[in-house]
Amino acid sequence: MGRPRSTLPEPQSLVRPLVRALRPYVPGEQPKLSGLIKLNTNESPYPPSPHVLNTVRAAVDGRLRLYPNPTADPLRERLAKLHGCAVENIIVGNGCDELLALAVRAFVDTRYAQRATRGSFRALVQYFTPSYSLYPVLAEMHGTLRNPMPLDPDFHLPSPAELKRTRTWDFLAALTFVTTPNAPSGRGYSTRELDSLCHAQRGVVLLDETYADFADENALSLALKYPHVVVARSFSKAYSLCFQRVGYGVGHPELIGALHKIRDSYNVNGLGQIAAEATLDDLDYYRANFRKIIATREQLSRELTMLDFRVWPSQTNFILARPPGFAAEVWLQKLREHKILVRWFSAQEVRDYLRITVGTPAEAEALGEAVRQILRG
């Protein structure tokens, strides 16, 4: 008599229920057709500087077989000098997204998420909405409690006094994400109001400054002023290095040290480290690009306003605009038929708007012409 056939498990049963139910982050469309104008993912319309390109090309040699610097120390030293702090205040990540995920893992204690206790705030991640849609995904994948706080219709940042009146904001939350300037609205927040919020909060506050280079103010000084504040920055949007995925965080050495403990070994590829270092050699080139992008942003905002779009003031390299005549989702498709990609979000707060990356002046002109043709049609 033969052995009974074993019953193999269904693959779905092997996946954690939390992961099975997870709604993943959805990135912007990556075009599969040539000839499209890509204004949907907030990349810089300008290439890296010639110095950066030459430096990266020269690094494509026998070093490719070796591991990179595990803690990106040369880059950390450069960043520390740039920001007037110690190397221990800096961590480099595989884009800002890795740092956001590390923050949830390091500062939020999920043991308290399964029961309502006085310590449950230690399992709480909170953020404003609308903002970066990765925040709730990170909270869900780690099984933490979530506290999304709606911004008002003008996307203003509420003061601590206003938050106390709502009775829905937890100043003891383990981790609070603040996107500044805000995405997807583009609204900028002053250092003064961010300082007020950080001062009132008792858990870790992570100020996500991915778009700070296009804004009038930034809040990096708060990461060196407060022991519970971390500022995250990126080389992607402003410095034309999306392909390389390099971000960094600035904060108290105790917080930065905790992030270092749990990051992956060799988490930032060697060419990315070299490209970021070379970028810091050529900041004048990028600052000139910032000025061009800001000028195009203001011109595009004026033009779309004249075409009856409602355009929010922006401190980023994109604009949020409510189109006339048709639903925003219809405009998304109509612009695509004109070979222009923009971004539309289904979330209730912004479903009436399009988020439009600021491209080159020629790309902005093509967008304006497509809009005029759609309105005439």
N, C-alpha and C positions, 0 to 999 in steps of 0.2 A: 504494500500500500504506500503510495507516494506521499510526500510531505504536502500539507495543504498550501495552496497558493496564497501568498501574502497579499493583503489588500493595500495597495499603494495610496498615499494620501492625495487628495485633490490639491493641486498647486495653490489655489486660492486660500485653502485652510492654513497654509504655511506662512501667510503674510499676516502681520499684526493687524487686528481690527482697526486700530487707529490709522494705519497706513492705507488700508483698503478704502476707508471713508474719506481719505484726504483729497481735497481739491487742489491740484498742483498750481504753482505760479505759471502764468501763461505769458511768455515773452512776445515782443512785437514780431510781426511777420518778417521773415527773411525772404526776399524776393527770389523766385526761381526763374524769372524771365529777365532778359536784358532790356535796357532802355527805360527802366522805371526810375523815377525820381523818389528817393527814399527819405521821407520826412516823418518817419514813424518811430524811430528808436533813439532819438536825441544824440546821435553821434556827431562829432565835429565834421563840418563840411571841408575842413582843410587837413592836409596830410601832416604827419610828424615833420619836424624840421629836418633839413638835409643832414645836419650833424647827427641827429638821432638815427636816421636811416643808414648813414655811413657806418656809425658805430655798431649797429646791430648786424649789418652785413659782415663787418670785419670779425664779429664774434662767432660767425657760423664757421667753425673750424673744429679741431680735435677736441675742444672742450665739450662738445655735444655728448660725448660718452661719459662725462663726469657729472656727479651730483652738483647742484648749485649750492651757494652759501645757505645753510639751513635756516638761519635767522635773518638773512638779507642785511647783515651788519653794515657793509659799506653804504647801502641805501639809507638805512636807519641813521647813520652818522650824518649823512648829507641833510636828511629831513630835520634832524635835531638842530643842526646849525641854522637851517632856514627858519625854523620856528622858535629859536632861542630857548631850547629846552635840553634835557639830557637824553641820551640814547635810550635809557630805561623808560622814558615816556612814550616810546614809539613801538608800534607793531606793524609789520607789513603783511598784507593778506592777499589772497587770490581774488582780487576785486573787493569792493566794499561788502558784497554779499556774504563772503566768508566771515567777515568780522561781525556782521549782524547775527549770523548763525552761532558763532562762537560766544557772543554776548548772552544769547538765550541759554546756551549750555552752561556757561560759567556762573551766571548770576541768578538764575531762576531755579528754585528747588521744587521739582515736580512731585516730591513726596507729599506735599500739602495739597496737591490739586484734587486728590480723590476724596477729601473730606473737608467739611466746613469747620475750620478751627480759627482761633485767633491768629494762627500763623499762616493762614491761607494767602495773605498778601505776598508771602515769599514765593508763591507760585504764579503771581500775576504779571502778565505782560500787557502794557497799555500803550495806546497810540491814538492819534487823531485820524479822523476820516473826513474826506478822502485823503489818502496819502499812499505811500508805496505799498502796493498790494502784496509784496512778499512778507510783510510783517505778520499778518494773520496766518499765513502758510507756515512760517517758522514756529509760531506758537502752537499751531495744531500738530505739527509733526513731532514736537517734543512733549505733547500732552499737558501743556500749561493752561491756566485760566487766562481768559482774554477780556480786556476792557476797552473796546473801541469808543472813542469820544467824538461825536459829530462836531465838526466846525460849523460856524454859522454860514448862511448862504453866500457871504462875501469872503469866506475862507480865512477870516481873521483868527488869530491865535488868542484864545481866552486868557484873561489874567487869572492868577491864583485865587483872587477874591471871587471872580465869576465861577471858577471851578468849584469852590467851596459851596457856593449857593446852589449849584446843581445837585450836590450830594451824590454824584455818580462817578466822581474822580477820586482815585485813591493815591494820596500823597506818600503812602508807604509801599506802593507797588515795587516789586523786585526790579523791574526794568521798564523804562519808558522810552519809546522811540519818538523822536521829533524830526520830521523832514524839514530842513530849512536851507534854502527856500523850499516852499512846499511844492510837491508834485502830486497830482497833475495840474494844480492851478497856476503854478509859477509865482505865487505871491511870496514876497520876501518878508522876513521878520527881523525887527531890530535887535541888536545885541542887548539892549536894555530890557526888552520884554522877555527875551530868552533867559537873561540873568535872573529876572524875577521868578520865572517858572522853576529854574534849576535850584534857586535858593530855597524854595518851598518844598521841593521834592526830597524824600529821604532815601529812596532807592536809587539805583543807577539810572542816569539819564544819558541816552546815546543821541547826540545831535548828528543827524545824517546830513552832511554838507556836500553831497555829491555835486551840487550845482553852484556852490559858493563863489566860484571864480567869475560868475556872470552877475553877481549881486553887488549892491552898494556897500553892504556890511557882511562881516562873518563873525562867528562866535568862537573861534579857536582859543581865544584867551580864557574862555570859561573852563576849558579842559585843564588849564594850568592853575586856575584860581580855585576850583572846587575839587575835593577828593573823590566825588561820586559822579563826575561828568567825563564822558568820552566823546571826542569828536572824530567822526569818520570822514575821510576824504578819498577821492578817486583820481587816478590818472586816465580814466577812460574818456569821459565826456569832454572835458576841457583840453586835455593834453593828447588827444588823438591816438590813444593806446587801448581802445576797446579790445582789440585782437589779442593783447598780451595779458589782460586781466591782472591789474596791479592796483591795490588800494592800501590805505594805511589808517591807523588809528592813533590818536594822541590822548593821553590821560595819565592819571596817577600811576606810579610804578607798581603799586599793589594790584590795581585792576589790570594793567597791561601784562603783568607777570602771570595773572590767572589765565588770561587769554593765551599766552604763550604755552602754558602747561597743556592745553587741550587742543591746540592747533595740530594739523597734520605735519609730519616731518617733511622738509623740503616742499613747503606749501606754495611757494612762488617760484615759477620757472626761471632759469638763469637768464634767458634772453629778455624776459620781462624786467628782471632786476637791472640788467645793463641798459635797457631802453629807458627806464625810469630815471636812472642816474644821469644818462645823457640828456634827458629832458631838463633836468635841473641845471645843466650847463647853459641852456639856451632859453631862459625864461622870457627874455625880451621878445623872441619870436612868437611865443604863445600869447603873451599879453597883447601884442598887436592883433592876433587873431581874435582875442576876446573883444577888443574894441570894434573890429569889423562885424562880429556876430551881433553885438549889442546894437550897432547902427542899423544892421539889416532887420533885427527884431523890431526896432521902433518904426522903421519904414513900413514893414509888412503889417504891423499893427494898425498904423494909420490907414493903409490902403484897404485892408479888410473892413475896418470900421466904416470907411466911405462906401463899401459895398454891403452895408447893413448887417455885418457880423457884430456880435457883442464880444469884444475882446477884453480879457482881464489884463490888468497891468502885470508885467512879468519881470522877474529878476533872475531868469534862467535862460537856457538856450532853446526854449520852446515857448509857445503861446497856447493858451486855452481859449477857444472861441466858439460861441454859439452861432451856427449858420442860420440864414434866413430861408424861409420858403418851404424847405423840406426838413424832415427829421435828420438828426446828425448821422444816424446809421445809413440813411439813404445817400447823404453827401459822401460818406466813406466810399460807397460803391461807385458813385458818379465820378469822384476824383480818380478812383482806380481805373475807370474806363478811359480817363485822360492820362493814364500812366503816372499817377502821383499817389504815393502811399502816405497816409496819415494814420493817426491812432484814434480809435473809438473805444470807450469803456462802457460796459453795460450797467455799472453801479448806478443806483438811483440818483445820487448826488450830482453825477457828471454825465449822465446818458444823453443829455441835450447838447453836449459839446464835442468838439474835435480837439485833440492835442496835436499841434503842428510843430515839428522841429524847425528851427531856423537854419536854413541852408545858405548857400551862396546867394549873392544878389541875383544871379541868373536863374537859380532855382526858385527864388521868391517871385521873380517876374513871371516864370512859367506857371506857378501856382495861381497868381493873380489873373492871368489870362484864362486859365482853365475855369476859374470861378466865374469870370465874366461870360464865358461861353455857356456854362451851365445855367446861369441866371437868364441869359437870352433865350436858351432852349426851353 
